[in-house]
Amino acid sequence: MEVLLEVEPELEEAELLQEVDEEEEEEEEEDEGLRELRELEETLSRVRIAPSAPHLLVQKAEGDQSEWPVSFRQNSTREKLLLAMADNFRCQYAHLYPDRKPLLLCPVNECGVQKFVSTTLRPTLLPYPELYHWQGCASFVSDFLSLEPLDPPVDPPHKLRSPTWVLRTQRGTCFEFSTLLCSLLLGAGYNAYCVSGYAVKQMCLLNQSRQECPLLKPQVKEELEEQKQDVRKYSVKPPRDLQSSFEHRQEEKRQEDTRIALLSKQQEAQRLQEERERPPLDPLLGLRVHCWVLVLSGNREVPENFFIDPLAGHSYPTTSEKFLGIESIWNHQNYWVNMQDCRFGCAEMTYDLADPVKWEYLLCGSNQSTLLIPDMKKQQEAEKEEDEETEEPKVFEMPPSWVSKIHISQEDMESRCPGGTKLIQYRAATVEKIAPYLLKDGLVTRLTTYDDLECTQPNTVREWYKHRHDHLDERELKKATNVTVEHFRPGRSYALKCHRYVTLVPETERQMDFYSHARADGLASRVETPSEITETFIDRPDFLHYRHVVYGKRELGEMPNNPEQVQRPIQKVVERFHRDRSKAASEDVAEREFLLSEDRIQVTYHKEEDRIIPAWRNFIKPHDAGDSQNANAFTPQMASIFQVDPFKKPCKNLFLYKTLMALMKEEENVLMRIKDSEKEVRAILAARQQEESAVELQISIYNTARNEKARCHREALECLAEDELLRKEEKELDVLAPFLARLGDPESLTQQEALQLRTDCLAELKQRLIDRANLIQARFEEETQELQQKQQWYQKNQLAMTKDDEDEYLAYCSNAMFRINILKLRLSRHKDKAPQKYLALDEKLRRDPRLAHHLW
Amino acid sequence: MNRLFDTAAPSVIDEKMLRKAVQEQGPQGQAGRLAKEEGIQYNEVIQLCLELRNILKIGHLWEFTSLTKLQLNNNIIEKIQGLEKLTNLVWLDLSFNNIEVIEGLDSLVKLQNLSLFNNRISVIENMDALGNLQIVSVGNNLISQLDNVIYLRKFKELHTLNLAGNPICQEENYKIFVAAYLSDLVYLDYRLLDEQTREKACVEYQYALEEMRLNELQEQKEIEAQKITEQELQLHKDAFVELLNGPHLFDSMFADDADAPKLACLPGVTTLLESYKTQLVALCMQMFEAGLTQHARRQNEVESFFSCSREAEADNQQRAAQIAADFERSRRQVMAEMQKATDTKLLEAQASKYSDEISQLCDTLMTLELQLVDQLEDVIKDFERNISDLVGGFTEYVQGIFAQCRDLENHHHEKLLEIAVATLDRVAKNELEEDLPDDVRMLFVDKDTLINAVSASHDTHLLKIDNREDELMMRINSWMSALIKSIQDEEVKRNRKRISEIHNYVDFVKDQLEEILLEEHQ
């Protein structure tokens, strides 16, 4: 249906275009030059109202227009000229290629004013480090905005709102997504273009449910295959193989057959699976309009051209089959129309924009330099300037963007998604993105994978956290086995790194990994089962690297109610050591086994370099070895030893006895250490439980918005300063203090006293004001008198005076006049101010808390 | 010396005293009983204390070879002696004696802690061998020269020094002097050397110290340079072409030739000698270069052989060790079971099964070993062939060059003879313009003398060249045969060791089995 509807306007357009055909042809001949263009504009004004260009109709503006800046509401002359040129271009294009879709050139903005698409791009570099790379920009744009699908999906929109509006409302079509992303990329120095074209349905509608979740993709490990010396000259020949080679071959053949059968089966299954998963055929395939971003190589060390889909924020190679065709591309400087065949997708396209056969440009002259390196550019420009001087005095350049500066606030940057959360559906997986600090437990990302495509049976839940006080970074829960794996950042007590468990109850199955370098005992991991503990160590000075403890059944004889308090009996402890080169091999313990349940100790030593059998000594513990009184405690029968070197003298009994004693002491130490580690496990589990029950989030001291403590501190400081100021003022202006002192500073005042106080206070002020006025008056009079006397004296002696005296007199006069004037001024001001001051004091006294309730 | 009761008669270290001391200071209690039963060997004693025994002379201590700590303080010893065999000594206490000279400590290279407190020593000396010294106490002695401290500079690990009670302590700048010259010292005279003293010392003795340091540095550099030249020479020797990288051969040819300087005086011989020398040196250089490259190739070959054979051995060893370890584990289980078992018949059945297993283990291990022997034999043969090819190639090349040398010499000889004869003629005709020295003139008495002299010179030269060639050939061949022999010997030794190891283990296991059976029968 939609397709049919779509055809009609095109037909109409074609008809109408034929009508204006002739005129346009004329115009084509006499293009160039401002005057002609203006004429053209007039001529084409008829076209503008034609129904063939419905998008040119002035739309009703949204909201209150006055809140937008002038540039949003009006077009400058240059812009008007540009619009005219664009319209000319459009007409010519429609005439030459009547079967191609109309171009998106001059959509209206949010104020209903026509704007050229290139001027909607506003290259901006924002002060956020993550927006300095295309990955960061793309993921921000895709996270921050929510999509408004195009309606109808096969036409470019009539309206292209500014990035300002888009950022404010956090909504936009794919064209607005691209405009914002392209602005950011251009600002970051990428050679980026908006692309208007056609793409597959999943991309246009941001349907990622058939894609693999990017978080699930296995991380690409750098395969460092060790280059072994392949041809060794003297490598020994393998021993002769005495098996029948025929049988061997038969066996191989059989295995190969089964393998092939299995493989084909697998392939079949895979094919079926794919078939099942394949989306139903899209009736609008190839017609769905989409807008994305093209980044050309050259700038910012981009090695190859690539596309970015702004909706999902992913990059694609330019050969990707998801992009079905390109109509036009533009950046902030120019607009190009694709002249290449897109019937088989974009794979074969080239992006040499300087090639006019493949790309038809709108503005001439401004595109050539875009691909050149700065030096060349300058040179080129210089040349161009010369050219311009000689041939063409003026090349029309793209007017500056009408969009106001792009601004993204810190909060927006942090919350990213609209409302702080976003749910993305992937193939058999969902990803939830949550702004930091939004949830109490610090969750920022949750990835749920499912066993089935309908997403009903969750398989694994992986959660990523941020700013957790307990340093939890990631938690993974396998639904099938109910096993939880928690990863921690460094900095926890006991240097816990990773914890895998089913429940937080001690003595159950679990594995804890540690940051071994941060621990004094070098513990790297501890694996527990109900009856065993295995610990591994790294880089210990005593070369211990492995300890294995086997427990027996707990005897519940004494305290059957409290099984926790009874120690599990240890049956066996095995410790293994690395080779200590400073010792002789036959004296360097490799493994010692404390068989507590059998009262035996077995020690195996390291093998010497060229031996195959290690020495060992096995002891049976004497029952009361600590008691030195018991003289017969140790007998040679208690030790059984094997010496590798038959020529070495056998060990003395004294030596064996000493060894045994040392081992028994070690045994005690080992048991202590085991107890310590049990305690540690319990402590960690308790801490985890406590932390989980009350999650705290860390707030950086640099985070001024969130750091409650710092804010309180700051506010408290401000408050304090204010108080201080107030108190100071009050202190200065406590006019009642002397009068109260006169009354002997009473706790409270009686009505009469209060009235008296007030009258006194006012009287005092009155007196002071009068005194002051009198003082000024007196000095004024004195000054005047003196001047008069001087004048009289001067007039008397005028004739007998020298020149110097006269000068002195004149100087005096001017000084005196100045002083008198000042005094006069002061007096008048005082007279003006005095009543005011009086009233002010009166007012203040009325307000004074000590007098207030007596006076009113 | 300042002892109150100096009246007791001086005693001597004798068997009785030592026996008693060892017993008293040896292990006590349970361990003591065991020790007594077995007897204590003097060479196993680790510590010995012979203090307050009025000993006059050290002696009879040579049996205590593993002694690490020896205390001889508070005696009346006058001379350090009889300690030469105690090479493992770490701690030696000779305080409160009457020693006057430090001596007799040269063999105690492991010594770390030396106490000579309260003696009569006036000079610190004779301790050059004690490079590990960390703590030295020579307090309460008669040291009166500050320069003695400088002697202690050579002990790089020395951190504690006691000089208190010596005459030098009276000197004004004693402390600063010590701090300046012993910059690594931490404690001096029971006290921590503080930072201030150190700084002061640095300032005060800056120039003296710098000079000293410079000298030491220079010495070190010289030693290093010498070492480098030695290494180079060694490398050339290993390549069998030492001293061929220059005119050494030429010089040696003429050094033992008495007539050569006389003949050199003849007109035209100088230029002849010049060209002869350059040609010979060029040949020598060729030989030298070839020698070095060939040496590198041989080295490479040897290394690759050793790494491969070691790898094979390690691989084999690992497999055998795995088998042995597995067997040992199962053996322990079986033994435990057998010890518990009561039924004799069952036990016997088990025992027979077990002994089968033992012999099977023996077979497996032996097979593995034989396999390795076979493999290594092949490889060694290959190696032998290759290395003798290499050596053969090199010797042929060298022989060719030596032949060229000989040709050169012959040529030179002819030329020389020509000149000599011509000169003789001229002398005979009295046409010689040049003035010849008298002894040279003596040669020209008659033709025979002259020719004899020239051929004698020629013979000497040829002899030298031959000698050099013979030396090279002999050495390279002996090197090769020694290498091959050592490889074969090593292999035989390894094989015997492994076989004896296997047998040792198997015998042990069998013995254990028999023991159990015996017990059961009883």
Interface residues (C-beta under 8 A of the other chain):
Chain A: R232 K233 Y234 S235 V236 K237 P239 K607 D610 R611 I612 I613 P614 W616 S628 N630 A631 A633 F634 S640 F642 V644 P646 K652 N653 L654 Y657 K658 M661
Chain B: P27 G29 Q30 A31 R33 L34 A35 E37 E38 E301 S304 F305 S307 C308 S309 E311 A312 E313 Q317 A320 A321 A324 A325 E328 L365 Q371 L372 D374 Q375 L376 D378 V379 D382 F383 R494 K497 R498 S500 E501 I502 N504 Y505 F508 Q512
